[in-house]
Structure formats: C-alpha cells, structure tokens
Amino acid sequence: MAKKKGPPYTDDPGCKFIVIDDPWPGNAAGRDRKDAYWNLLGAWVWYMLDKKEIPDTIYSVNTRAEVIVRLPEQVDIEPILGAHAWITFLHHGAEADRHRVSCIFEYNYRIKGDPAYHNWAEHMPIGGEPPANRRFPVKFPYPPPGWASPAHKNSRDISLSLPPTRERVPVVDVPVVDPSGAANNVHPPTPVARTEVTVEPEATQEEQPAQAHVAKPDPYEEEDVALQFVKQEPVDSDVRAGRRTEGEVKQEPTDVPVKREEIPEPQHSAEYLAEFERYRLHTSISQGTGEETTAQSESINDGVERIGDPLLHAHRSHSSNDPLHTRIKHTDRL
C-alpha cells in the first residue's frame, strides 16, 4: 500500500479511528504488552460497542501509553467518546486503580494520517467473548461514558475534541463490587476524604520591618533641639484652651495642700453671760469695789437686755426684793 501524501490528509480511510488515553487493562507498558493484553483491550472495546463490532487493529508505540484502535467504517463512535472511569465499568479491580479514567477521542486523521505509515505497531486482537476462566471484569450492559477534553492529556496531539452536541455528564463515583461476592475476596474501597490545605504566604522582604541604624546623637544638637521645642507655641486649639487631647494622660499632683479646719470660738448664750455677770458682781461687792462695779453691772445688763433674753428680765424683776439689791442701792445713796 502506497503512503498517502499530507498533511492534510483529505482522502477517505474507509474506516474509523479512535484514540484511548490511559487504556484498560493498564497493567503493562511498552514491550511488556503481550498478546493477552491486546486481547483484553479488544474485548473491552467490543463490550463498549454492545458486542456488535470487533476492533480490526490496535496500534501502539513503545514510548507512549495511549493506543489507536481501528474500527469498521459503519461503527458510530460518538456514543463511546468521553471519560470511562474504571470504577464505573468494572465489577472488581485493584484499589490502586480506583481513580483511573480512560478517555476516548476521535483520532485526528486529517493531520496525522494513517498510523500504519507513522511507525505505529499493529496488533490483531482475537475478538469475541473472553474465556470463562479469565473472569472478565467488564460490566455488561456497558455504562455510558462521561464528558472529557483532550486538553492536558498525553494524546492531545493526535485527538479531536468531543462533538458540540455532547453534554457535560459528570462521572459518578460508585464502589467496585464483584457479583461473585467473597469468591474474589474483593471489598468495596472506602471513599477517601479530600482535604483542602491552605498555605499561608510567607512575608516578603518588603513586608518585614527594617531595623534602622541609630547613630549616637550629638549633645550640642540635642541642646538645640530642646531649645527649639521649648520655644514652639502650641498650635492645636485644644491645647490653647487648656483641654486635654485624645491620648493625653491626666497627671495627679504629687503634693496636695491640706486645708486646716479652723476651730470656732465657743458662743455663750445670754443666760450664761447674765449668770457670769451676777457672779462677778457678787464677788466685786464682797471685795468692796463700790460704784464702779455697779456701773459696769448696769452697763452689761443693759446690753444683755437689748439682746432680748427673757431670763434676764425675770431676774431683774425678782432682784427688786433681793436684799443684795437693796444693799447696792443703799450704797449708791451714800
């Protein structure tokens, strides 16, 4: 067969090509993929196609894990394009393969041409139902694939994107269960909790406070600064008004003068003064002071009478019959 010219390859290849990124069974790579591997892979594609079409040829290179599968021209490949999560189409499998996904895309024939002419090795699978003793783990009916994109895949250079009509159907994570139960000693794996870790960014050199070099001040400069500070007048209106601004601390005086409490002199009542004067008068008479004592007594009594002491009035009215009073008057006459 003559090699076709291109790219672009505009001829009709007379078949369909699909690309499988990270294909199942995935237990070998490179030259270690023997006939048994290719037979299992062909049977898997046969289950995808509802056991109606057998793959013609599988192409591979030892330096790549992805493969190219050639299908008959009448096959509708659109339903099998997308993400095939192993946990959805296998009855049982290894725990390490729980999160593996095989993605199938249409091969970019227009740019890449026939793989047989570009150093891809050919493998012919047996096709049909695998032997019963192989305990083929692929489910049937086969579950529909999810949406996928060739971006960031190893096969992106040879693959085409899914048709625009395909909806983004997420891949459902379901446990892998073997219908034979304990015969295979396989248990559904425990879901792994996903933990988001937030990493705090380290402080940059600009964010870190720089330690300024402090030089020893000049004593003459300190004196000039102090004089300028003293001469400065306060600008803030609150300072001029004598009010404390925010942040100012009220200072308590250290020496507080103590107010001395003055003791008032005793205030005597008029009755007390009258009795005191009577006592003094009586003493003066006994000592023979005469007229001077009588005059002083009358002057004091007149002052007390003006104060209005009722006891003094009663005393004077009673003193008219007092023998002492009579003696005072007799002395005046002499």
C-alpha positions as CSV (number, residue, x, y, z in Angstrom):
1,M,0.0,0.0,0.0
2,A,1.4,3.3,-1.1
3,K,1.9,6.0,1.5
4,K,-0.5,8.9,1.2
5,K,0.6,12.4,0.9
6,G,-0.2,15.0,3.6
7,P,-0.9,16.7,5.8
8,P,-3.6,17.5,5.4
9,Y,-4.9,14.0,4.6
10,T,-8.0,14.6,2.7
11,D,-8.6,11.0,1.5
12,D,-11.2,8.7,2.9
13,P,-9.5,6.0,5.0
14,G,-12.5,3.6,4.7
15,C,-12.6,3.1,8.5
16,K,-12.9,4.8,11.8
17,F,-10.1,5.5,14.3
18,I,-10.3,6.2,18.0
19,V,-7.6,7.2,20.5
20,I,-7.6,5.7,24.0
21,D,-5.7,7.7,26.6
22,D,-4.6,5.5,29.6
23,P,-6.3,2.4,28.3
24,W,-7.5,-0.6,30.4
25,P,-6.2,-3.1,31.5
26,G,-3.3,-0.8,32.1
27,N,-1.2,-3.5,33.8
28,A,1.7,-3.3,31.3
29,A,3.5,-0.7,29.2
30,G,5.9,-0.6,26.2
31,R,7.3,-4.0,25.1
32,D,5.7,-5.7,28.2
33,R,2.3,-5.6,26.5
34,K,1.9,-9.0,25.0
35,D,-1.0,-10.7,23.1
36,A,-3.0,-11.3,26.2
37,Y,-3.0,-7.6,26.9
38,W,-4.2,-6.8,23.4
39,N,-6.9,-9.4,23.5
40,L,-8.3,-8.0,26.8
41,L,-8.3,-4.5,25.3
42,G,-10.1,-5.7,22.2
43,A,-12.8,-7.4,24.3
44,W,-13.2,-4.2,26.3
45,V,-13.9,-2.2,23.1
46,W,-16.3,-4.9,22.0
47,Y,-18.3,-4.5,25.2
48,M,-18.4,-0.8,24.6
49,L,-20.0,-1.4,21.2
50,D,-22.7,-3.5,22.7
51,K,-20.9,-6.7,21.5
52,K,-21.8,-5.9,17.9
53,E,-18.5,-4.8,16.3
54,I,-15.0,-6.2,16.8
55,P,-11.9,-4.0,16.5
56,D,-9.9,-4.6,13.4
57,T,-6.5,-3.4,14.6
58,I,-4.8,-1.8,17.6
59,Y,-1.8,0.5,17.1
60,S,0.8,1.3,19.6
61,V,4.4,2.6,20.1
62,N,6.6,1.6,23.0
63,T,7.2,5.3,24.0
64,R,3.5,6.1,24.5
65,A,0.8,4.6,26.8
66,E,-2.1,5.7,24.6
67,V,-3.2,3.5,21.7
68,I,-5.2,3.9,18.5
69,V,-8.0,1.5,17.6
70,R,-9.2,0.9,14.1
71,L,-13.0,0.2,13.7
72,P,-15.2,-0.7,10.8
73,E,-16.5,2.2,8.8
74,Q,-20.1,1.6,9.8
75,V,-19.5,2.0,13.5
76,D,-21.0,5.0,15.3
77,I,-18.2,6.1,17.5
78,E,-19.9,9.1,19.1
79,P,-21.6,7.2,22.0
80,I,-18.3,5.8,23.2
81,L,-16.4,9.1,23.2
82,G,-15.6,10.6,26.6
83,A,-14.3,9.6,30.0
84,H,-14.6,5.9,31.1
85,A,-13.9,5.8,34.8
86,W,-12.7,2.3,35.7
87,I,-14.7,2.3,38.9
88,T,-17.9,2.6,36.8
89,F,-17.4,-0.2,34.2
90,L,-15.5,-2.8,36.3
91,H,-17.0,-5.3,38.7
92,H,-13.8,-5.6,40.6
93,G,-10.3,-4.3,40.4
94,A,-7.2,-3.1,42.3
95,E,-7.6,-0.4,44.9
96,A,-4.7,1.5,43.3
97,D,-6.8,1.8,40.0
98,R,-9.9,3.2,41.8
99,H,-9.4,6.7,40.4
100,R,-8.1,5.9,37.0
101,V,-10.0,7.1,34.0
102,S,-9.6,6.1,30.3
103,C,-10.5,8.8,27.9
104,I,-11.6,8.0,24.3
105,F,-11.4,10.6,21.5
106,E,-11.7,10.6,17.7
107,Y,-8.4,10.3,16.0
108,N,-7.2,13.4,14.1
109,Y,-6.7,11.6,10.8
110,R,-6.6,14.8,8.7
111,I,-3.4,16.0,10.4
112,K,-1.8,12.6,11.4
113,G,-2.9,10.3,8.6
114,D,-2.9,6.6,8.8
115,P,-1.0,5.4,11.9
116,A,0.3,2.4,10.0
117,Y,2.5,4.7,8.0
118,H,3.9,6.6,11.0
119,N,5.7,3.9,12.9
120,W,2.8,2.6,14.9
121,A,3.0,-1.2,15.5
122,E,-0.1,-3.3,14.6
123,H,-1.8,-5.8,16.9
124,M,-4.7,-8.1,15.9
125,P,-7.0,-9.0,18.8
126,I,-8.9,-12.3,18.8
127,G,-12.2,-10.6,19.4
128,G,-15.4,-12.1,20.8
129,E,-16.1,-13.3,24.3
130,P,-13.1,-13.9,26.5
131,P,-12.6,-17.3,28.0
132,A,-14.7,-18.0,31.1
133,N,-11.7,-18.8,33.2
134,R,-10.4,-15.3,32.7
135,R,-13.3,-13.9,34.8
136,F,-13.6,-10.9,32.5
137,P,-14.4,-7.9,34.9
138,V,-16.1,-5.5,32.4
139,K,-19.8,-4.8,33.0
140,F,-22.5,-5.5,30.5
141,P,-24.6,-3.6,29.6
142,Y,-21.8,-1.1,29.4
143,P,-22.4,2.2,31.3
144,P,-22.3,5.4,29.3
145,P,-19.1,7.5,29.5
146,G,-18.8,11.0,30.9
147,W,-17.6,14.2,29.3
148,A,-13.9,14.7,28.6
149,S,-11.5,17.0,26.9
150,P,-8.2,16.2,25.2
151,A,-6.6,19.3,26.8
152,H,-3.8,18.4,29.2
153,K,-3.9,14.7,28.0
154,N,-0.9,12.8,26.6
155,S,-3.0,12.1,23.5
156,R,-3.9,15.8,22.8
157,D,-1.6,15.9,19.8
158,I,-3.5,13.2,17.9
159,S,-7.0,13.7,19.3
160,L,-10.1,15.7,18.4
161,S,-12.4,17.3,20.9
162,L,-15.9,15.8,21.6
163,P,-18.7,17.0,19.3
164,P,-20.5,20.1,20.5
165,T,-23.7,18.1,20.9
166,R,-22.3,16.1,23.8
167,E,-23.4,17.3,27.2
168,R,-21.1,17.5,30.1
169,V,-22.2,14.4,32.1
170,P,-20.1,14.0,35.3
171,V,-18.6,10.7,36.0
172,V,-20.3,9.1,39.0
173,D,-18.1,7.6,41.7
174,V,-19.6,4.2,42.7
175,P,-18.0,1.4,44.6
176,V,-16.5,-1.5,42.8
177,V,-18.5,-4.6,43.7
178,D,-17.8,-8.1,42.5
179,P,-21.1,-10.0,41.9
180,S,-19.5,-13.3,42.9
181,G,-19.0,-11.9,46.4
182,A,-16.4,-13.5,48.6
183,A,-15.1,-15.7,45.8
184,N,-12.7,-12.9,44.7
185,N,-12.2,-11.6,48.2
186,V,-12.8,-8.0,46.9
187,H,-14.4,-5.4,49.1
188,P,-15.7,-2.0,48.1
189,P,-12.9,0.5,48.9
190,T,-13.6,3.2,51.4
191,P,-14.0,6.7,49.9
192,V,-11.0,8.9,50.5
193,A,-11.8,12.2,52.2
194,R,-10.4,15.2,50.3
195,T,-8.9,17.9,52.5
196,E,-8.1,21.3,51.3
197,V,-4.9,22.7,52.6
198,T,-4.4,26.5,52.8
199,V,-0.9,27.6,52.7
200,E,-0.2,31.0,54.2
201,P,2.1,33.1,52.1
202,E,5.4,33.9,53.7
203,A,6.1,37.5,54.4
204,T,8.2,39.2,51.7
205,Q,11.3,41.2,52.4
206,E,9.3,44.4,51.8
207,E,6.7,43.5,54.3
208,Q,9.2,42.8,57.1
209,P,10.0,45.8,59.2
210,A,13.5,47.0,58.5
211,Q,15.8,47.7,61.5
212,A,17.1,51.3,61.1
213,H,20.6,52.0,62.2
214,V,20.5,54.5,65.2
215,A,23.6,56.7,65.5
216,K,24.8,58.2,68.8
217,P,23.3,61.8,69.0
218,D,25.5,64.8,69.3
219,P,25.0,66.5,72.7
220,Y,25.1,70.0,71.1
221,E,22.4,69.0,68.6
222,E,20.3,67.7,71.5
223,E,20.5,71.0,73.3
224,D,19.5,72.9,70.1
225,V,16.5,70.7,69.6
226,A,15.4,71.1,73.2
227,L,15.6,74.9,72.9
228,Q,13.5,74.8,69.7
229,F,11.0,72.6,71.3
230,V,10.6,74.9,74.3
231,K,10.2,78.0,72.1
232,Q,7.5,76.4,70.0
233,E,4.0,77.5,70.8
234,P,1.1,75.0,70.8
235,V,-0.9,75.1,67.5
236,D,-3.8,72.9,68.5
237,S,-6.8,74.8,69.7
238,D,-7.5,72.2,72.3
239,V,-4.0,72.8,73.8
240,R,-4.5,76.6,73.8
241,A,-7.9,76.2,75.5
242,G,-6.3,74.1,78.2
243,R,-8.3,70.9,77.2
244,R,-6.6,67.6,77.1
245,T,-6.5,65.9,73.7
246,E,-7.1,62.3,73.0
247,G,-4.3,60.1,74.3
248,E,-3.1,62.7,76.9
249,V,-2.9,61.3,80.4
250,K,-4.1,63.4,83.3
251,Q,-1.3,63.9,85.9
252,E,-2.2,63.8,89.5
253,P,-0.4,66.4,91.7
254,T,2.1,64.9,94.0
255,D,1.9,67.4,96.9
256,V,-1.7,68.2,97.7
257,P,-2.2,71.0,100.3
258,V,-4.3,70.0,103.3
259,K,-6.9,72.6,104.3
260,R,-6.7,73.3,108.0
261,E,-10.0,73.2,109.8
262,E,-10.5,76.3,112.0
263,I,-12.0,75.6,115.4
264,P,-14.7,78.2,116.1
265,E,-14.6,80.0,119.4
266,P,-17.4,79.0,121.9
267,Q,-20.5,81.1,121.7
268,H,-22.2,81.7,125.1
269,S,-25.8,82.3,125.5
270,A,-27.3,85.4,127.1
271,E,-28.3,83.3,130.1
272,Y,-24.8,82.2,130.6
273,L,-23.5,85.7,130.3
274,A,-26.0,87.0,132.9
275,E,-25.1,84.4,135.4
276,F,-21.4,85.1,134.8
277,E,-22.0,88.8,135.4
278,R,-24.0,88.1,138.6
279,Y,-21.2,86.1,139.9
280,R,-18.6,88.7,139.1
281,L,-20.8,91.4,140.6
282,H,-21.3,89.5,143.7
283,T,-17.6,89.0,144.0
284,S,-16.9,92.7,143.5
285,I,-19.4,93.7,146.2
286,S,-17.7,91.3,148.6
287,Q,-14.4,93.0,147.9
288,G,-15.9,96.5,148.2
289,T,-15.5,97.8,144.7
290,G,-18.4,100.3,145.1
291,E,-19.8,102.5,142.4
292,E,-17.5,101.3,139.6
293,T,-18.8,97.8,140.0
294,T,-22.4,98.8,140.0
295,A,-22.0,100.9,136.9
296,Q,-20.3,98.2,135.0
297,S,-23.1,95.8,136.1
298,E,-25.8,98.1,134.8
299,S,-24.0,98.6,131.5
300,I,-23.7,94.9,130.9
301,N,-27.3,94.3,131.9
302,D,-28.5,97.0,129.5
303,G,-26.5,95.3,126.7
304,V,-28.0,92.0,127.5
305,E,-31.5,93.4,127.8
306,R,-31.2,94.8,124.3
307,I,-30.4,91.3,123.1
308,G,-33.8,90.3,124.4
309,D,-33.1,87.5,126.9
310,P,-36.3,86.7,128.7
311,L,-34.4,85.1,131.6
312,L,-32.6,88.5,132.3
313,H,-36.0,90.3,132.6
314,A,-37.2,87.7,135.0
315,H,-34.0,88.1,137.0
316,R,-34.3,91.9,137.2
317,S,-37.9,91.8,138.3
318,H,-37.0,89.4,141.0
319,S,-34.0,91.3,142.2
320,S,-36.0,94.3,143.5
321,N,-36.9,92.2,146.6
322,D,-33.4,90.8,146.8
323,P,-31.5,92.0,150.0
324,L,-28.3,92.2,147.9
325,H,-30.0,94.5,145.5
326,T,-31.2,96.7,148.4
327,R,-27.7,96.9,149.7
328,I,-26.4,98.1,146.3
329,K,-28.9,100.9,146.2
330,H,-28.1,102.0,149.8
331,T,-24.5,102.2,148.9
332,D,-25.3,104.4,145.9
333,R,-27.2,106.8,148.2
334,L,-24.2,107.1,150.5
